[in-house]
């Protein structure tokens, strides 16, 4: 264990149970290690430890006790390792190309089977054509460009490249039927791990109200576990009075679906009816505690600060400037000549956005000052007095 400090961070999550040795005392193969989080014993090195902690298979079962922040940290490490390997491969390919150009005979004897300039030239053309086809698929189907950053996108490409020539992708009917059912079963298995983890470490049941695209009032319920957040259900509350008894009944039903033994805390906003509902849930389940939403509590705090007279004297003129610049096409166009950043409008339901608006105005203060002394601004104001007054 003394050498673990010199290894990667993943080694601090395991202990070495046995290290095979050669007759001369040097290490032979990977050691037998035990996960300090879940107790699972397996043989392997750094990559298999990361696979165990991240739950990415690689011949080793996933850890069901590692925290989400640790998974994110090791996911970043795995990505950096992959990028380093890719960078190393590119450097090797570049060295081979340079060597073949400077000494063709050496290249033909040492790398004849690995590198061929003519073949490489055709491969570049093929890659350009393949890239264009992928991009065209995005454009023609209106797919968001962010989809290219998805891990599923990279995994799809990797899996396709492993297939033999002539691979045909699944048809429309297979995607919407057979494969959809398979994916649903896989997701259900992943969600089960969330419930299983809550049995060990407990979980938080959270609830919040919102409106969908059809303006229906919905009450959603999520379970927060060490494995991540799991959506339980959304209830259409159209025509219902949001009394403390009604909300408590909805929370109780969601608790029963998640399993009362798995829930240790119920979180809602701090409105009077939600607070009263939380107390009713505590009476029904003595081991469960109610807590107000931290984000909602902070928003109420900022709203109270915003009611102070000296803060009002800052917020009001700030909103006036914002409204003037954003509501007039000419003033907005002049402002954009001096700023790459846009002014931000405050939200209707979160007072914290007012402070975000003011902070952005502080960032673009120089651009605002330059706008009002621009000759075009003066000509516009002098020639459109009635419009400016509006």
PyMOL commands that set and color helices and strands:
alter all, ss='L'
color gray80, all
select helices_A, chain A and resi 4-6+9-13+46-54+68-102+104-110+117-141+145-149+151-162+172-176+178-201+244-258+260-262+272-284+294-306+309-327+329-338+352-363+365-372+375-383+385-389
alter helices_A, ss='H'
color red, helices_A
select strands_A, chain A and resi 14-18+32-35+41-43+203-211+217-225+228-236+263-268+289-292
alter strands_A, ss='S'
color yellow, strands_A
deselect
rebuild
show_as cartoon
